[in-house]
């Protein structure tokens, strides 16, 4: 490990200007960035994560932190990196740091990892990205196709799906799962479609009186104002529980006691972690055919993909699963076993490192993986040298 740290370039990961909590609850993009940093560090490489930190911290899970402060002082982080020798720059979400790194000779490679729905979310026009990026990592094929349609350079793109921290998100015994308990986790914003799930839940409650719905999350995860009166809804709808913003461990417990996780996003969700994490805990996922969501689900085996975006279609899909607890139990077991192999962060960072160090693939430990669900990985295994997760 020490030898690898001394011979590999330092990794400077610059997060977007959204505040980051290194040890607490975050939205999916922030958690993906943290896991990229942690698992790259686990290979023995030196990793520094620069962000607007919500609280002071210098080191955690093998990752060194640089606080960019309220002014988002990326220039200072790059100046510091220049004093450390050669380094790789990974820009998570925003390409601002890549722009600032131009002309810095010690920056060996500039890679943008995008978790957003369009190229413009990076802060730059697609044709500019072609000139300043050495590589662009997309988290789903749907995201890549959308960015290419907008003019982003396909030749520089690699699809690397997100992964799951299996030390936190792992299954419980089948008897713990309650088939008539639904779970939702995420930002409580209109984009995530919770209002459609609430409508479906009320409809299904008349047929399944024992049905429950646990909701984890808050509008503050996206720095938004509340669009739902959670206290009023919880008082009016029996079986509806709002937990608010919780830790990953608490959300994992929620997944482990649920029969179904519902991800009713109605916006272009590139590839959310929630869907993968729920499956890893043994909760099959029901989601709309939106963005990259279908790429993380094997229909009929690890969940269901709903083509029509409406509360009626969601109600029908959930009803089919709730009416067959035995089938739901089989899907739970398949979701967990598939996730344990297919959604590993170790595999994710192998691919990211191969993008960042294309001439040094031998430094990345490669483990042969037998994919139990070829339906899901028929496309993803061809992205990097024949070898991918929210």
PyMOL commands that set and color helices and strands:
alter all, ss='L'
color gray80, all
select helices_A, chain A and resi 2-7+28-41+74-82+96-101+119-122+126-132+141-149+154-156+174-176+190-192+194-205+219-222+230-236+248-256+273-280+293-296+311-322+325-342+345-356+361-363+374-377+380-382
alter helices_A, ss='H'
color red, helices_A
select strands_A, chain A and resi 10-15+47-51+59-60+63-67+87-92+107-114+135-138+157-159+178-185+212-216+240-244+258-263+284-288+303-306
alter strands_A, ss='S'
color yellow, strands_A
deselect
rebuild
show_as cartoon
